[in-house]
Amino acid sequence: MDFEKKLKRLEDIVEKMESGDLSLDDSMKLFEEGVKLSRDCQGQLGVAEERVKVLLSIGADGKPVTRDFEDLKEGGEE
């Protein structure tokens, strides 16, 4: 599931829980799903943030630094 779908599902869960019409068991199940979705979204946002940092890097010569993102994930950061 992509980020936007996860976020939409998370919004749906919040709406259902705020309605107050759920049993405790149903609320707990939705809460657990929401926590997982929230963690997944945070992880995806963290990856996106790192990619933006790479894209915005400026070298000592004042020129943009370019490198493969995959290299950074493998520990090849300069």
VOMI-587759 format. One record per residue (C-alpha): residue number from 1; residue in three letters; x, y, z. Coordinates in pm, 1 decimal, m for minus. Example, Ala and Ser with C-alpha at 12.3 -4.5 7.8 and 13.67 -1.06 7.14 Angstrom:
<pts>
[pt 1; ALA; [1230.0; m450.0; 780.0]]
[pt 2; SER; [1367.0; m106.0; 714.0]]
</pts>
This chain:
<pts>
[pt 1; MET; [0.0; 0.0; 0.0]]
[pt 2; ASP; [144.5; 339.5; m93.6]]
[pt 3; PHE; [181.1; 633.9; 143.6]]
[pt 4; GLU; [m135.5; 813.5; 33.3]]
[pt 5; LYS; [m349.8; 501.1; 78.5]]
[pt 6; LYS; [m202.5; 437.7; 421.8]]
[pt 7; LEU; [m269.9; 795.1; 524.7]]
[pt 8; LYS; [m629.7; 776.3; 397.0]]
[pt 9; ARG; [m685.0; 450.5; 585.9]]
[pt 10; LEU; [m542.1; 611.5; 897.9]]
[pt 11; GLU; [m784.3; 903.9; 859.5]]
[pt 12; ASP; [m1074.0; 658.6; 820.5]]
[pt 13; ILE; [m967.9; 478.0; 1137.8]]
[pt 14; VAL; [m955.8; 804.2; 1333.6]]
[pt 15; GLU; [m1304.5; 899.5; 1211.1]]
[pt 16; LYS; [m1446.6; 560.8; 1311.7]]
[pt 17; MET; [m1285.4; 574.3; 1653.9]]
[pt 18; GLU; [m1400.8; 931.3; 1714.8]]
[pt 19; SER; [m1759.2; 832.8; 1638.4]]
[pt 20; GLY; [m1774.6; 640.0; 1965.4]]
[pt 21; ASP; [m1991.4; 369.3; 1808.3]]
[pt 22; LEU; [m1735.0; 88.6; 1828.1]]
[pt 23; SER; [m1702.0; m184.7; 2083.9]]
[pt 24; LEU; [m1386.6; m196.7; 2292.5]]
[pt 25; ASP; [m1262.7; m496.0; 2092.2]]
[pt 26; ASP; [m1321.9; m321.7; 1758.7]]
[pt 27; SER; [m1160.2; m5.3; 1890.4]]
[pt 28; MET; [m851.1; m197.3; 1998.5]]
[pt 29; LYS; [m822.0; m369.9; 1660.0]]
[pt 30; LEU; [m848.1; m38.3; 1477.8]]
[pt 31; PHE; [m604.9; 123.4; 1721.3]]
[pt 32; GLU; [m347.7; m150.8; 1654.7]]
[pt 33; GLU; [m393.0; m111.5; 1279.2]]
[pt 34; GLY; [m361.0; 265.5; 1315.1]]
[pt 35; VAL; [m37.8; 239.0; 1513.1]]
[pt 36; LYS; [111.2; 12.1; 1246.1]]
[pt 37; LEU; [2.3; 245.4; 967.3]]
[pt 38; SER; [138.4; 544.4; 1156.6]]
[pt 39; ARG; [477.1; 374.6; 1198.8]]
[pt 40; ASP; [483.5; 275.9; 831.6]]
[pt 41; CYS; [404.8; 633.8; 727.1]]
[pt 42; GLN; [672.7; 772.7; 959.6]]
[pt 43; GLY; [924.0; 533.3; 807.9]]
[pt 44; GLN; [833.4; 638.7; 455.7]]
[pt 45; LEU; [857.5; 1004.6; 553.2]]
[pt 46; GLY; [1200.4; 942.2; 705.2]]
[pt 47; VAL; [1324.3; 787.8; 380.8]]
[pt 48; ALA; [1181.3; 1078.3; 181.1]]
[pt 49; GLU; [1350.8; 1327.2; 415.8]]
[pt 50; GLU; [1687.6; 1158.1; 366.6]]
[pt 51; ARG; [1642.4; 1165.8; m10.4]]
[pt 52; VAL; [1565.6; 1538.4; 2.7]]
[pt 53; LYS; [1876.5; 1598.5; 212.4]]
[pt 54; VAL; [2083.3; 1420.1; m50.3]]
[pt 55; LEU; [1926.2; 1625.6; m326.3]]
[pt 56; LEU; [1992.1; 1951.3; m140.7]]
[pt 57; SER; [2354.4; 1875.0; m48.0]]
[pt 58; ILE; [2611.2; 2137.2; m152.2]]
[pt 59; GLY; [2979.1; 2049.8; m180.2]]
[pt 60; ALA; [3276.5; 2256.2; m62.0]]
[pt 61; ASP; [3302.5; 2401.1; m412.4]]
[pt 62; GLY; [2946.8; 2537.0; m386.5]]
[pt 63; LYS; [2812.6; 2294.2; m644.6]]
[pt 64; PRO; [2534.5; 2044.0; m576.4]]
[pt 65; VAL; [2659.9; 1706.9; m464.1]]
[pt 66; THR; [2502.9; 1417.9; m647.6]]
[pt 67; ARG; [2526.3; 1055.3; m550.7]]
[pt 68; ASP; [2305.0; 752.5; m576.4]]
[pt 69; PHE; [2059.7; 721.2; m290.6]]
[pt 70; GLU; [2106.7; 344.9; m294.9]]
[pt 71; ASP; [2477.9; 398.1; m217.1]]
[pt 72; LEU; [2384.1; 592.8; 95.3]]
[pt 73; LYS; [2159.4; 313.2; 217.2]]
[pt 74; GLU; [2455.3; 76.1; 192.7]]
[pt 75; GLY; [2676.6; 301.6; 403.8]]
[pt 76; GLY; [2861.2; 473.2; 120.1]]
[pt 77; GLU; [2787.8; 826.1; 243.3]]
[pt 78; GLU; [3059.5; 1080.3; 171.4]]
</pts>
